[in-house]
């Protein structure tokens, strides 16, 4: 009784499918896969970018402490 059998997992899977539906689960899987791929690409590009470009010194930050400047990359 302490461990879960395959029947327990099948019942849980059936309940999840009934609650969310197969289309929603398919979209969730593809979104998760895209996020992991984007993270891997970002890690690879981030490592190469830091080697090529020197890091801006902290003194270059604007005098206004309430404004945060960020650089946005468009998804291609």
C-alpha positions in Angstrom: 0.0 0.0 0.0 3.0 2.3 0.4 4.0 2.3 -3.3 1.9 3.3 -6.3 1.1 0.8 -9.0 0.6 1.4 -12.7 -3.2 1.5 -12.1 -2.8 4.4 -9.7 -0.9 6.4 -12.3 -3.4 5.5 -15.0 -6.2 6.8 -12.9 -4.4 10.0 -12.1 -3.6 10.4 -15.9 -7.3 9.9 -16.7 -8.4 12.5 -14.2 -5.8 15.0 -15.5 -7.0 14.4 -19.1 -10.6 14.8 -18.0 -9.9 18.1 -16.2 -7.6 19.8 -18.7 -8.5 18.1 -22.0 -6.1 16.7 -24.5 -5.7 19.9 -26.6 -4.7 21.9 -23.5 -2.2 19.3 -22.5 -0.8 19.2 -26.0 -0.3 23.0 -26.0 1.2 22.8 -22.5 3.8 20.2 -23.8 4.7 22.3 -26.8 5.0 25.5 -24.8 7.2 23.7 -22.3 9.4 22.3 -25.1 9.7 25.8 -26.6 10.7 27.3 -23.3 13.4 24.7 -22.7 14.7 25.2 -26.2 14.7 29.0 -25.7 16.5 28.6 -22.4 19.2 26.4 -24.0 19.7 28.9 -26.8 19.9 31.7 -24.3 22.5 29.9 -22.2 24.5 29.2 -25.3 24.2 32.7 -26.7 24.7 34.2 -23.3 28.0 32.4 -22.8 29.3 33.5 -26.2 28.1 37.1 -25.7 29.9 37.6 -22.4 33.2 36.4 -23.9 32.9 38.8 -26.9 31.6 41.9 -25.2 33.0 43.4 -22.0 30.5 44.0 -19.2 29.4 47.6 -18.8 30.7 49.1 -15.5 28.2 49.9 -12.8 29.0 53.6 -13.0 27.3 53.8 -16.4 23.9 53.4 -14.8 21.7 56.4 -15.1 21.3 58.8 -12.1 17.5 58.0 -11.8 17.3 55.0 -9.5 13.6 54.3 -10.4 14.2 53.6 -14.1 15.6 50.3 -15.3 16.9 50.1 -18.8 16.7 46.6 -20.4 17.5 45.3 -23.9 14.8 43.2 -25.5 15.5 40.6 -28.1 12.7 39.8 -30.5 11.8 36.1 -30.9 12.6 35.0 -34.4 
